């Protein structure tokens, strides 16, 4: 026989569970999102600036734009997006970051070297496993700013980074100067003020998975 205290405790527990379920934000990504990558062209990103050079996997933008809109609506939080490569917006997985190239790889490898390897390994044919929604925060001035991203992983992109490292070492780079396994693949969805990067946010399951969001596959 349950005591009144036991009954109240159980009611409280179910209330908390129900509240937690109600606060989950359901988001949808197309079932064929990863397949759509193969239909997109490879885009090279080069330029004279220190942060103009990067290697990226081009991914479908409309589903990412829709995720941003849904997060804005659910949280009541206006989000901006990266416009450096396309003023109208685009989506990508960065494989070699601008700091990695500018600060480590540039003296040894040209972007042509890196693009040659990317094309040889058919970067736009890469697998992409979707893991969930991630987020990160940082106080900037008087405000706490946020960034949101799609957490992904890819065997082929990790293999590509390893191949770039091997060429880097073969051409005279020190093996210990660059760790190709230090890689946090993701697709930026949006941010409040500016995108946040290392060391403020590590964009992987361990450090950034956001349980507020339930990501499901659409049709």
VOPAGU-2260 file (C-alpha; in pm, 1 decimal, decimal comma):
REM VOPAGU-2260
SITE   aa  ch    i         X         Y         Z
SITE  UNK   A    0       0,0       0,0       0,0
SITE  UNK   A    1     134,7     338,4    -101,3
SITE  UNK   A    2     166,1     610,4     159,6
SITE  UNK   A    3      57,1     968,0      76,0
SITE  UNK   A    4     422,8    1071,8      75,6
SITE  UNK   A    5     506,5     790,9    -168,2
SITE  UNK   A    6     220,0     892,8    -396,7
SITE  UNK   A    7     326,6    1257,1    -392,7
SITE  UNK   A    8     683,9    1159,4    -469,5
SITE  UNK   A    9     572,0     954,4    -767,7
SITE  UNK   A   10     350,7    1235,8    -893,3
SITE  UNK   A   11     644,1    1473,8    -862,5
SITE  UNK   A   12     868,5    1236,7   -1055,9
SITE  UNK   A   13     617,9    1198,3   -1341,6
SITE  UNK   A   14     571,1    1575,2   -1349,8
SITE  UNK   A   15     944,9    1626,7   -1395,3
SITE  UNK   A   16     960,9    1362,1   -1668,1
SITE  UNK   A   17     664,6    1515,5   -1849,0
SITE  UNK   A   18     817,9    1861,1   -1817,0
SITE  UNK   A   19    1145,9    1734,4   -1960,6
SITE  UNK   A   20     970,1    1570,1   -2253,3
SITE  UNK   A   21     765,1    1881,4   -2320,0
SITE  UNK   A   22    1079,5    2094,0   -2330,7
SITE  UNK   A   23    1243,4    1878,5   -2599,2
SITE  UNK   A   24    1259,6    2060,1   -2930,5
SITE  UNK   A   25    1189,3    1831,3   -3226,3
SITE  UNK   A   26    1386,0    1907,4   -3542,8
SITE  UNK   A   27    1391,7    1730,6   -3876,7
SITE  UNK   A   28    1667,3    1661,9   -4128,6
SITE  UNK   A   29    1585,9    1504,5   -4469,0
SITE  UNK   A   30    1656,5    1133,3   -4487,3
SITE  UNK   A   31    1857,9    1186,1   -4805,5
SITE  UNK   A   32    2061,0    1481,2   -4669,9
SITE  UNK   A   33    2393,5    1294,4   -4688,8
SITE  UNK   A   34    2315,4    1153,0   -5034,4
SITE  UNK   A   35    2262,1    1505,3   -5166,0
SITE  UNK   A   36    2628,9    1584,2   -5105,8
SITE  UNK   A   37    2729,6    1373,8   -5405,5
SITE  UNK   A   38    2526,2    1597,7   -5638,1
SITE  UNK   A   39    2706,9    1914,8   -5532,0
SITE  UNK   A   40    3027,2    2050,6   -5687,2
SITE  UNK   A   41    3352,2    2076,1   -5495,4
SITE  UNK   A   42    3426,8    2440,9   -5413,9
SITE  UNK   A   43    3781,2    2557,3   -5346,0
SITE  UNK   A   44    3833,4    2832,9   -5091,1
SITE  UNK   A   45    4150,4    3034,4   -5145,4
SITE  UNK   A   46    4251,7    3396,1   -5118,4
SITE  UNK   A   47    4521,9    3640,8   -5014,8
SITE  UNK   A   48    4407,7    3679,3   -4655,2
SITE  UNK   A   49    4539,1    3471,3   -4365,9
SITE  UNK   A   50    4194,9    3320,9   -4308,9
SITE  UNK   A   51    4079,7    3292,1   -4670,6
SITE  UNK   A   52    4222,7    2944,7   -4727,5
SITE  UNK   A   53    4038,3    2633,1   -4615,7
SITE  UNK   A   54    3929,3    2291,1   -4733,9
SITE  UNK   A   55    3560,7    2209,0   -4701,2
SITE  UNK   A   56    3300,2    1953,2   -4797,4
SITE  UNK   A   57    3010,2    2125,6   -4971,2
SITE  UNK   A   58    2674,7    2011,0   -4824,9
SITE  UNK   A   59    2308,3    2095,7   -4905,8
SITE  UNK   A   60    2211,3    2434,2   -4765,6
SITE  UNK   A   61    1825,8    2437,9   -4761,2
SITE  UNK   A   62    1796,9    2178,6   -4476,5
SITE  UNK   A   63    2047,8    2377,1   -4267,8
SITE  UNK   A   64    1859,4    2701,1   -4331,6
SITE  UNK   A   65    1539,0    2527,1   -4221,3
SITE  UNK   A   66    1703,6    2400,9   -3900,6
SITE  UNK   A   67    1815,5    2756,3   -3823,7
SITE  UNK   A   68    1461,6    2885,4   -3874,0
SITE  UNK   A   69    1315,2    2616,4   -3644,2
SITE  UNK   A   70    1570,3    2685,9   -3369,7
SITE  UNK   A   71    1500,5    3058,5   -3393,5
SITE  UNK   A   72    1128,3    2991,8   -3359,9
SITE  UNK   A   73    1165,6    2745,6   -3071,6
SITE  UNK   A   74    1406,7    2955,8   -2865,1
SITE  UNK   A   75    1289,1    3302,3   -2968,1
SITE  UNK   A   76    1648,6    3375,2   -3060,1
SITE  UNK   A   77    1741,6    3550,9   -3386,1
SITE  UNK   A   78    2037,3    3376,7   -3549,6
SITE  UNK   A   79    2289,6    3502,7   -3800,4
SITE  UNK   A   80    2488,4    3282,9   -4039,8
SITE  UNK   A   81    2830,2    3276,0   -4205,2
SITE  UNK   A   82    2835,6    3487,8   -4522,8
SITE  UNK   A   83    3207,3    3482,1   -4601,2
SITE  UNK   A   84    3174,7    3231,8   -4884,9
SITE  UNK   A   85    2825,8    3322,9   -5006,6
SITE  UNK   A   86    2623,0    3626,9   -4901,9
SITE  UNK   A   87    2301,6    3429,0   -4949,7
SITE  UNK   A   88    2426,0    3148,9   -4728,0
SITE  UNK   A   89    2576,6    2803,8   -4779,5
SITE  UNK   A   90    2665,3    2496,3   -4576,1
SITE  UNK   A   91    2985,2    2299,8   -4538,3
SITE  UNK   A   92    3198,2    2075,7   -4320,6
SITE  UNK   A   93    3539,8    2235,0   -4272,1
SITE  UNK   A   94    3812,1    1973,8   -4325,3
SITE  UNK   A   95    4119,1    2200,1   -4298,9
SITE  UNK   A   96    4052,3    2517,1   -4099,1
SITE  UNK   A   97    4199,7    2854,3   -4196,6
SITE  UNK   A   98    4419,8    2861,4   -3880,3
SITE  UNK   A   99    4550,6    2509,5   -3952,5
SITE  UNK   A  100    4654,6    2617,0   -4299,6
SITE  UNK   A  101    4785,4    2964,7   -4213,6
SITE  UNK   A  102    4972,1    2867,6   -3896,6
SITE  UNK   A  103    5096,9    2515,7   -3975,4
SITE  UNK   A  104    5054,2    2378,4   -4327,2
SITE  UNK   A  105    5121,4    2681,6   -4548,0
SITE  UNK   A  106    5505,2    2674,6   -4538,3
SITE  UNK   A  107    5500,8    2311,8   -4655,2
SITE  UNK   A  108    5182,9    2259,4   -4859,6
SITE  UNK   A  109    5005,0    2485,9   -5104,4
SITE  UNK   A  110    4627,2    2491,1   -5129,6
SITE  UNK   A  111    4676,1    2335,3   -5474,5
SITE  UNK   A  112    4847,2    2039,4   -5304,1
SITE  UNK   A  113    4556,2    2003,9   -5064,1
SITE  UNK   A  114    4291,5    2037,8   -5335,0
SITE  UNK   A  115    4471,9    1779,4   -5545,7
SITE  UNK   A  116    4445,3    1526,9   -5262,1
SITE  UNK   A  117    4082,2    1619,8   -5194,4
SITE  UNK   A  118    3986,7    1561,4   -5556,9
SITE  UNK   A  119    4189,2    1239,6   -5577,2
SITE  UNK   A  120    3995,3    1106,8   -5278,8
SITE  UNK   A  121    3664,7    1235,5   -5425,4
SITE  UNK   A  122    3579,3    1458,9   -5133,2
SITE  UNK   A  123    3223,6    1518,5   -5258,3
SITE  UNK   A  124    3160,5    1144,4   -5240,4
SITE  UNK   A  125    3225,8    1144,3   -4867,7
SITE  UNK   A  126    3011,1     958,4   -4618,9
SITE  UNK   A  127    2845,4    1172,1   -4354,2
SITE  UNK   A  128    2695,4    1033,8   -4036,1
SITE  UNK   A  129    2455,4    1269,8   -3858,8
SITE  UNK   A  130    2490,4    1256,9   -3479,7
SITE  UNK   A  131    2264,9    1533,4   -3348,2
SITE  UNK   A  132    2248,8    1902,9   -3269,8
SITE  UNK   A  133    2530,6    2071,3   -3081,2
SITE  UNK   A  134    2561,9    2413,0   -2924,4
SITE  UNK   A  135    2813,2    2628,2   -2743,1
SITE  UNK   A  136    2810,4    2946,9   -2538,4
SITE  UNK   A  137    3048,9    3223,8   -2445,3
SITE  UNK   A  138    3008,2    3552,2   -2263,7
SITE  UNK   A  139    3106,6    3840,1   -2489,9
SITE  UNK   A  140    3083,5    4175,5   -2317,6
SITE  UNK   A  141    2761,4    4182,3   -2117,1
SITE  UNK   A  142    2584,6    3911,9   -2317,2
SITE  UNK   A  143    2602,4    3535,2   -2339,2
SITE  UNK   A  144    2635,4    3446,6   -2706,7
SITE  UNK   A  145    2542,0    3110,6   -2859,9
SITE  UNK   A  146    2625,8    2903,6   -3164,2
SITE  UNK   A  147    2438,1    2600,5   -3301,2
SITE  UNK   A  148    2562,1    2327,9   -3534,0
SITE  UNK   A  149    2487,2    1986,7   -3678,6
SITE  UNK   A  150    2722,1    1727,7   -3529,7
SITE  UNK   A  151    2849,5    1486,1   -3793,4
SITE  UNK   A  152    3129,0    1238,9   -3856,5
SITE  UNK   A  153    3292,2    1093,3   -4164,8
SITE  UNK   A  154    3542,9     814,2   -4212,7
SITE  UNK   A  155    3643,8     951,8   -4552,6
SITE  UNK   A  156    3709,1    1304,2   -4426,1
SITE  UNK   A  157    3923,7    1166,8   -4144,6
SITE  UNK   A  158    4114,5     959,7   -4400,6
SITE  UNK   A  159    4163,2    1271,3   -4614,5
SITE  UNK   A  160    4315,4    1461,0   -4322,1
SITE  UNK   A  161    4552,6    1169,9   -4262,4
SITE  UNK   A  162    4658,0    1174,2   -4628,4
SITE  UNK   A  163    4723,6    1548,4   -4607,9
SITE  UNK   A  164    4934,7    1489,5   -4295,6
SITE  UNK   A  165    5136,7    1221,2   -4476,7
SITE  UNK   A  166    5209,2    1454,6   -4766,6
SITE  UNK   A  167    5295,0    1731,7   -4520,4
SITE  UNK   A  168    5550,1    1505,2   -4348,6
SITE  UNK   A  169    5686,0    1371,8   -4679,4
SITE  UNK   A  170    5759,1    1728,1   -4794,4
SITE  UNK   A  171    5945,7    1815,9   -4475,9
SITE  UNK   A  172    5683,2    1901,6   -4215,6
SITE  UNK   A  173    5745,6    1786,3   -3859,2
SITE  UNK   A  174    5504,0    1500,9   -3770,3
SITE  UNK   A  175    5435,5    1640,1   -3423,7
SITE  UNK   A  176    5347,7    1989,2   -3546,7
SITE  UNK   A  177    5002,6    1894,4   -3673,3
SITE  UNK   A  178    4761,4    1632,3   -3541,6
SITE  UNK   A  179    4519,9    1523,6   -3818,8
SITE  UNK   A  180    4305,2    1336,0   -3567,0
SITE  UNK   A  181    4221,6    1659,7   -3381,3
SITE  UNK   A  182    3908,5    1705,8   -3590,4
SITE  UNK   A  183    3557,2    1812,9   -3491,2
SITE  UNK   A  184    3338,6    1778,2   -3804,2
SITE  UNK   A  185    3017,4    1979,1   -3795,8
SITE  UNK   A  186    2790,6    2197,5   -4008,5
SITE  UNK   A  187    2729,2    2544,0   -3865,4
SITE  UNK   A  188    2356,5    2623,0   -3840,5
SITE  UNK   A  189    2365,4    2973,4   -3694,6
SITE  UNK   A  190    2484,2    3195,7   -3412,1
SITE  UNK   A  191    2368,1    3498,9   -3217,2
SITE  UNK   A  192    2664,3    3734,0   -3264,3
SITE  UNK   A  193    2957,5    3540,7   -3406,0
SITE  UNK   A  194    3047,2    3178,4   -3460,7
SITE  UNK   A  195    3239,7    3031,0   -3168,7
SITE  UNK   A  196    3548,0    2814,5   -3216,5
SITE  UNK   A  197    3828,5    2658,2   -3014,3
SITE  UNK   A  198    3918,1    2697,1   -2736,7
SITE  UNK   A  199    3572,6    2828,0   -2641,4
SITE  UNK   A  200    3378,2    2540,4   -2798,7
SITE  UNK   A  201    3485,7    2188,9   -2897,6
SITE  UNK   A  202    3226,3    2078,4   -3148,3
SITE  UNK   A  203    3181,8    1708,4   -3078,7
SITE  UNK   A  204    2938,8    1478,9   -2897,5
SITE  UNK   A  205    3137,2    1478,8   -2573,7
SITE  UNK   A  206    3161,0    1854,2   -2532,5
SITE  UNK   A  207    2874,5    2006,3   -2728,5
SITE  UNK   A  208    2577,5    1769,4   -2771,2
SITE  UNK   A  209    2260,9    1962,7   -2684,4
SITE  UNK   A  210    1989,9    1739,5   -2528,6
SITE  UNK   A  211    1725,7    2009,1   -2576,2
SITE  UNK   A  212    1697,2    1900,5   -2937,7
SITE  UNK   A  213    1566,0    1573,7   -3076,0
SITE  UNK   A  214    1673,8    1531,9   -3436,7
SITE  UNK   A  215    1470,4    1297,6   -3651,5
SITE  UNK   A  216    1494,3    1188,7   -4012,9
SITE  UNK   A  217    1226,3    1320,8   -4245,0
SITE  UNK   A  218    1097,6    1180,6   -4569,2
